[in-house]
Amino acid sequence: MINKRQEKIIMLLQDTKTWITGKEISKLMNVSDRTIRSDIDNINRFYGQTLIASNLRKGYKIDEEIFIKLPIHIGSSIPQTPEERCVYILQKLIIDKKEINLLDLQEQVFISEYSIDNDIKRIKKILEPYQDLNLVRSKNRIHLEGREESKRKLYKQLLADETKDNFLNLDKISSMFHDFDLIRVKEVLDQILLKYNYRVREIAKPMLMIHIGIAIERMVHHNLVEISRTVPQLEKSKEYSIACEFFDEIAKFIALEINDNEIIALSLLLMGKKSLTLHNDLVKSVNEQLNVNQLVDEIIINIKELTDIDLSKDTDLRTGLSLHLQGLVERKNKNIVISNLYLQDLKRKYPLVFEMAVRVGQLLNKRLDMEISENEIGFLALHLGAAYERAHAYEKYRVLMIYPVDQAFGHMLLTKVENLFSERMEVVQCVSFFEEKLIKEIKPDLILTTLQLKHSLDITTVQISLFINTEDESKIFQALNMLDKRRFQKKFENDLMDLIEPDTFYYDLDTKTPKETIEYMCDNLERLGYCNHEFKESVLKRESMAATSFVYSFAVPHSLNISSFKPAISVGFLKKPIQWGEYEVKMVLLLAINQENQDLLVMFFEWLSGMINDANHFASLLETKDYQDFIDKIIE
């Protein structure tokens, strides 16, 4: 057996992936050079191979090829940079633990007390936008105080920073593969897809390339997986022909042994959700009461409960997980072990994504009554990381196109539409005819069709010509602008309306001056716990610099730089108009916005600008009778 320190040596060398001297290792482990030499001899004897190579001048280095072939289970990856350590600590505080013992932390990440102190300063800087979150230190322990809602927001922001441009950026993905050029592989795939007039959505392509890259890597290193799948009629499909031709072309410049199972796997990936009907539901072979779709639903619900992240509408994630789970069960049933060459990179570079995958692994362990290996968890992390990044990319509108897909000029139409509108929308699927069930599953925001089309679905539909002229472009622009307006209204109702509460709404407010009005409204906000006394002083100071009144009979007082504890818009309708700077004011909108919700400020002024431009609507708003009347009028 190897002891805990020897396991840490393996972790350290696996994470660094470069030569490191025995003296450096001994400092980190607080033991002598001689002990380190003895530990490494013991590790190599235990595994029966030279897992750790030694060099008198360079020190020690782990042999990657031996490492991935051995059944080595090591604990959490060691964060190496200050930024990685800060995320590691925050992850522990938000998800895993109520508090952290700093002495234990030093031992876990191999750093000094001085480095820990600097990390704590960095974390406090990260927490500055979250005013109710506070990192509290008591002797050798730290814990995070604050509302659960704010902790969730912090977690999601860290996750967004972690995944940004990593899982959907093909250049970054290609850097994972050292034995071949993944960009060249992609170019071959694109040529074959074009030859077969076969479309793969751009947002789905990065995840497809990760799968292809891993498959090629396995074949290059002769780590072939023999899995027999019952897939009726698959060999007659276009996807199977594409996969066969693709691997034949790749084999011309990459030395690999083509594996039939990898061809089948790529065919199923290209098919997407259609492939789920082509092979048996292997999940039922383990749990008769559960099918793969139910299991995927449980995974997505579990992630939502854990992180407040909703991935339920991501059809690519559902398809990818379904296929992966089928393969996972088959591998377990046949005791097949597959290696994940990028496991340690995933654990270190994307710890939050990996943590989500660990939680999914725990769920699978419980529901399928089988041990889920770290390698399998790593593959799950790839799916979840790409899904989280897609969730942010889905700000674009989802468009379904209906046109004669098999005709040559159909591809020209699609290309032109994408070139003109790719910044605002994404064509998620192209079909030749309207099928209500399919469209309900896809849930597009917009349908573009070259055919006359009437349907009962509440989806904006625009008819265009096959050769898309300027009139067609104008129609699409108008449709997108209308969708923008709807999206804004929905976001406004969901986010901004929550800030206007009955307790901070005043009708027939009997004040005589702007100062008296501001003091009354701020005092009530303070009493309700929205702000402190300094907030009122800041609002009055801002007002003294220049009146916040407008010609349209309203004023928008706000703080200079003091944030509220939580966001609110306090609304006051005056019993009698008062002189406020140059104008008489009847309605007062007091803004109490904190740094965490600065986007709400932009939304508020966009709404206000739209109201002012609609004179009749704004005049009606000024005649508000009570709170509910006000709410009804601003969402008309």
N, C-alpha and C positions, 0 to 999 in steps of 0.2 A: 504493500500500500504506500501511497504518497501522503505526506502530511499537509496541513493547511498552508504552511509557508512555501512548500514546494509547488502546491497548486497556484499560489500567488506568483511564483516565479514564471510558471507557464503563462499565466494571464498577462504579466508584464511584458514578456518577450513576444507574445502573440499580438498584443496591442501596438508595441513599438515597431515590430517588423524589420528592425535594423539591428546592427551589432551594438551591444552594450557591454561595458567592461564589468568584471566581477566586483571591482571596487565600487562602481556606481550602484550595482544591485545590492551589495552589502550595506551601503548607507541607507538605502530605501527599506531594507529588511531589518536593520539594526542588529546585524550579526557580522561575524568576521568573513574575510575573503575565503578562508579555508572551509567555513561552513557552507558557503555558496558552492564551492567546488564539489563538496560532498553531496549537497542536495542535487546538483545537476547529474552527477554520476548515478545517484539513486533513481532519478527520473528516467534516465536512459535505460537502466537495468530493468526497471519496472515495466516499461513498454516494449522491451526487447529490441529496440531500434535507437539509432542516434537522433532522437527527436530534437535535441538541442546540440547544435554544432559548437565547437570551441576553437578559438584561435588565440595564440599567445599575445598577439599585438592588439587585435580587435575586440576580443572578449567572447561573448556568447550571442547566438542567434538561433531562432527556432526554424526548423525545416518545414515550410508551408505544405509541401506535398505529403509529407508523412503525417503532419498534424490533421489534415482533412480526412485522411483515411483511417485514423485511429478513433476508437469510441471514447473520445475525451469530452467529459462534461465539465465545464468551468463556470464559475459564478459570473456575477455582473462584470461587464467590461469596465476598465479603469479610465475615467475621464482624464485627459492629459493636459488640456489647456484650461486657463481660468474660466473661459466662457463655458466650456463643457462641464466644469465642476459646478458652476453656478446653476446650470440647468439640472444637473444631477441632484444637488441639494434641494432645489425648489420642488423637483419631482417627488423626492422623499417626503417633504413637508406637506405637499398638497394631497398626495395620493396614499403614500405608504404609512407614514408615521405622524404621530402627534408632535413628537420632538426628536431631535437628533443629539446624541452624545458626541461632542467634538473630539474627544480622545479616540473614540471608536472610528470616527470619520477620518482622522489622520492616518490610522492604520489601514483603513479600507482603500484610500486613494494615494497612499504613500507620499504625503506632503507634510511640511512643517507647520507648527502653530502659527508662524508669521504668515505663511501663505493662506491659511484658513482665515485669519483676521482680514486679509486683503479681499478674499472672496466674499466675506460677509459685507464689507463695504460696497462691493460691486452689486450684491443682491439688493441692498437697501436702495441703490440707485435705480435698479430695475423696478422696484416697488413704488417709486415716486409717483407715477401716474395713478396708482391705486390708493387713494387717500385713506381708506379704511383698513388697508393691509399693513401690518407692522411686524417686522422681524424682531423678536424679543430674545435677548440673551440673558441667561441666569447661570453664572459661574461657567461650567463646561457644557451647558446645554442650550439649544436654541429651539424656538417654536414659532409658528406663524399664526398671528392673530388677525381676525377679520371675518367678514361675511363669506359664506360659502359661495354666493353668487359671484363675488369679486375673485375668489380663488379660481372658480371655473373660467372666468374671463381671462385671468392671467395664464392659466393652463393652455387655453385655446390660442392665446397670442404667442406663447412659447412654441406651441405646436406649429403655428403658421410660419414663424421664423425658421423653424427647423426644416420644414418641408419645402419652403419657397424655392421654386426653380430647381429642385433636385430630382423629383420623381417624374416631372414632365419635360425636363430639359435633356434632349438626346445627347448633347455634347457632354454633359456631366455623367449621364448614364454610360456613355461609351468609355469614359475614363475608368470604369470599374473593370473593364476587360483588357488584359494585357497581352493575350496571345493572338489577338486578331483585331481588325478595324471594324467596329460595329457600324460606323457610319457607312462604310463601303457595303456591308451586309444589308443595311437599310436600302441603299440605292438599288441593289439587286432585287430586293423584295418589291420596291416601288415599280421597277420595270416590268416585273412579272404580273403584278396587280393591274397595271395599265394594259398589258397584253390581253388579259382575261376580262378587261372592263369591270374590274372588281374594286369596290370602294371600301376602305377602312377609315373610319372617322379619325381625324387628326388627333383629337384629344385622347383617343384610345390607343394610338400607335406607340407612345413611349412604353406603356405596360406590356404591349405585345413584343416590343424589341427587348425588354428585360427577359421575358420568357425565352425568346429566340437566342439571346446571348448566353443564357444559362445552359440551354440545350446544346449549343455549339461547344461551349466550354466542356461540358460533360463528354461529348463525343471526341473532342480533341484529346482529352486525358483518359479515354477508354473507360470512363465510368458509366457504362451502359446499363440502363434499367430495363429489365425484361418484364413487361406487364402485359398480360393478355386481356384485351377488352372486347366485349361483345358489342360491335358497332355495326348493325345491319345497314347496308346500302351506302356506307361511308365512302367506299372506293369509287362509287359512281358519281360522287359529288364534285362540283367545281373546286371546292376548298381542298379536297384531297389532291386533285391534279396540280393546284397551285403549290401545295406543300412539297409534293414530289419534285416538281421542276425546280423549286427554290433550293432544296437541299442538293440537287444535282449540280446546280450552278455554283453554289457555295463550295462544294467539294473540288471545284476546278482551281481554287486559289487558297483553300484552307485544307490542310491534311487532316481529314477526319473519316471515321467509319460511319457511314449513314445507318441510322437505327430506325427500323419501321415504327417503333413505338413513339419516337419523337415526331415522325411524320403524322401519325394519328393525333398526337397531342396538339400539333400546330393546326391541323385541320379543324379540330374541335374548337380551338381558340378563335380561329377565323369565323367559324359559324356563330360564335356567341351563344345567345340563349336558345337558338334553334338546335344546338347540339345536345341540350339537356334531354331531349326526347329520343335521342338516338342510342343511348346506352342505359344500362340498368341503374336503378337507384341503389347504389352500394351501401348507403347509410342504413337502409332497412336490414341489411345483412347483420348489422351490429345491434341496432335498436329497432325492433319491429314497429314501435309506436311513433317513429320519427322518420320523416323524409328530408331530403336535402334542402328543399325550400323552407320548411319549418325551421331547420337548423340555422340557415342563413338569417331568417327573421329574428331568431333568438340572439344571434351574434350582434346584429344591428341594434336591437333593443338594449342589449347589455352595454354596448358602447355608449348609447345615448344616456343610460342611467349612470354610467361611470363618469363620463366627461361632458355631458350635455351637448354632444356633437351628433347631429342628425344626418346620417348617410343613407336614409331609407329610400331616397329617390335616385340613387346612383345605380342604374341598371348594369353598368360595366362592373361595379363591385359585386353585385349579386351574381352575375354570370361567372366572374373570375373565381369567387369564393365557392360557388357550386361545383365548378370543374375541379378546383383544387381539393375540396373536401372528398369528392368521389375518388380522386387519385390517392389521397391520404389514407382513406379507409382500405383501398386495395393494397397499398404498400404495407399497411399494418397487418392485413390478413395474410400476406405472403412473406412477412418478415423481411421486407426489402428496405434497406437503409440508403438514403440519398444524401449526398453532401451538399452543403450550402457554402460555396467558396467565399461568400461575402458576409458571413454571419457576424464576425467580429467588427467589421466596418459598420454594419447596420446597428449593432449594439452601442458602439461608441459615438457614431455620428448622429444617429437618430434615436436617442434613448426614449423619448416620449412616444414615438411611433412604436418602438419595440415593446414598450410597457403596455400599450393597447393590445398588441399581439399576444403578450404573455397572458393578459386577462382573457382573451379569446381562447388561448390554449387551455386555461383553467376550466372554462365553460365546456370545451370539447372533451376534456378529460372526464368531466362529470357526466355529460350526456352520452358519450360513446364508450365510457368505461375503458379508456385506453390512455397510455402514457404518450403525451405529445412532446416530441424531442425539440431541442433548441433549433435544429436545422429546419424543422417544419414550422416552428414559430417565426423563424427568419423569413420564410416564404410568405407567411401570413402578413408580416410587417410590410413587405413590398406592396401587397394589395391595399393595405390600409393607408400607407403613406401616399400612394398614388390617388386613392379615393379622397383623402383629405385635401390634397392639392387641387384635384378636380373640383371639389366643392367650392373653392375660391375662384376657379376659372369659370364656373357656371354663371358668372355675372352676365355673360353673353346670352342672348336669346337663343332658345333651342328651336330649330326650324326643320320642318318636314317638307321635302319637295316631291311633288307628284308630276311625273312626265314620262314619256316613253324611254325608259332607262336603257333598253337594248339598242336604241338607234344611235348612230355615230355622233350626231350633233347634240345628243343629250349630255355627253361629257363636256362639250364646249359650253353649254348653258350652265352647268354646274360650276365649271371653272370660272366663268365670268361673274356669276353671283358671288362666289367666294372671294374673288379678287376685289369686288366693289364693296362688299359689306362685312368682310371678315373681322373687322374691329368691333362690330356691334352684335354679330350673330354667328352661330355655328350650325351648319347643316348636319343634323344628327342621323338622318336616314333619307334615302331616295327610294321611292316605290313607283310602280306603273299604274296603280289604281288605288281608289279609296277603300279602306277596310276599317270600319269603326273600331273593332276590337283591338287591332294593332295600334291604331292611333291613340286609343285610351291608354295603352301600355307605354307608349313612347312619351306621352304628355308633352307635345311640342307647344311652344308659345305662339308659333306662327306657321301657317301652311301656305306654301307657294305652289301654285298649280298651273299647268298649261292647258288644263281641261276645264270646261264649265263644271262647276261643282256646287251642289247644295247639300248641306248636312245640318244636323241638329246639335252638334257639339259647340260649346262656348269657346271657340278658338278662332282668332282672327285669320281670315283666309283671303289671299290676294291672287287673282288670276293674272298671269303674265304670258307673253308670247315666247315661243321657243328661241327667238333670236334677240331677246331682251333689249328693247329700245329705251330712249330717254323717258318716255311715258311710263314704262314699266319701272324704271329706276325711281321715278317720282312716287309711284304707288308704294313701293317697298319702303322708301324713306318715310312716307306718311304713316305707314303701318308701324314702323319701328318707333317713330315719335309718339304715336298713340300708346304703344306698349310702355315707353318710358314714363308717360304720364300716369298710366295705371300702376306701374311699379312704384313710382314715387308716392302715389296716393295710398297704396297698400302699406308701404314702409312707414309713411306718415301716420297712418292709423295705428299700426302696430307699435311704433316706437314713440312718436311725439305725443300722441294722445294720452299715453300713460303718465305723462308729466303734468297734465292739467287735472288736478284733483278738486273735488267739492270743497275740501278744507282750505284750499288756497285760492278759491274763487269768491269774489265779492261783488254783489249787485247793490246799486244805490249807495256806494261808498261816499260818506259825507266828510270829505276833507277839503281844505281850502287852498293848499299850496303843494307844489311838487315835493318839497322836503317832508311835509306832514304825510303825504301819500306814501312816499318811499319808506319812511320810518314805520308806518303802520303795517305795510305789507312785509317788510323785512323782519320786524319784531315777531310777527305771526309765524314766518318761516323758521325763525330761531326757536320759538316755543315748540314747534312741531318736529324739531330735530334736523332740519334741512341744512342749517348753517350756524355760525357763531356770530358774536357781536361785530367782529372785524369785517364780516361780509357787508353789513349795513354801512359801516364807515367807508368801505371801498366804493360802494354804489353811490353814496353821497359825494365822494370825492370826484368820481367820474362825471357826475351830473354838474358839478361846479365848474368843470373844464369846458363843457359845451352841453347845451340842453339836448336830450335824446327824443325830443318831440318832432312830429312830422306834420305837414300841411293837411294830412288826411284825418286829423283829430285823434291821433293816438300817440303814445310815447312808449319807448322800449328801454327803460332804465336797466343797467347791468353793472356788474363789478368790473373794476380795472384789472386786477390780477389775483384776487382772492377767490378761490374755488369754494363751491358749496360742498357739503358732505355727500349729498346725493342730488341728482338733477331734478329741477322743477321749473314749471312756467306758472307763475302766479298771475291771475287775471283780475283786473279791477274795472268795473263800470261805475263812473262817478255820478253821484246824484245830480250834480250840476257841473257843466264844463268849467275847467279852471285854466288860467293862463299858465302855459308851460313854455318858457322861452318865447319864441316868436308866435306860437300858435296856441289856440284853445284846444284843450284835450278832453276827450270824453272816455276813452278806453286806455288802460295802462296794462302793458305786458311786461312783467318783471322777470328777467331771465336769471336763473340760478343754475348754471351749468358747470360741471367739474371737468378737469382735463381728460378724464377717461371717456367722456361723452361729447367731445368737441364736434364730432360729426353731426350731432343733433342740432348744434348751432347753425351749421350750414343748411341743414334741412329746414329749420325754422325760417330762415331768411328767404329760402327759395319759396316756401309756402306763402310768406308775407308778400313777396314780390308778385306772386301770381294773384293773390287776393286784391292787391292795389290795382293791378291791371284790369281787373273785372269790377268796374265801378259799381254796378248794380249789386253784385254779391257783397262787396265790402260795405256798401251803405246798409244793406240788410243786416250784416254782422253788427254794425254799430247800434242797431235797434234791438239787440238781444234782450230777452225777457228774464232768463234765468240760466243756470248752469247747463241743463240739458238742452235748452234752446241753442246755446252757444256751441255745444258739441255737435249738435245736428247740423248747424249751419257751416261749420268749418270743414265738415267731411262731405258736403253736398257735391 
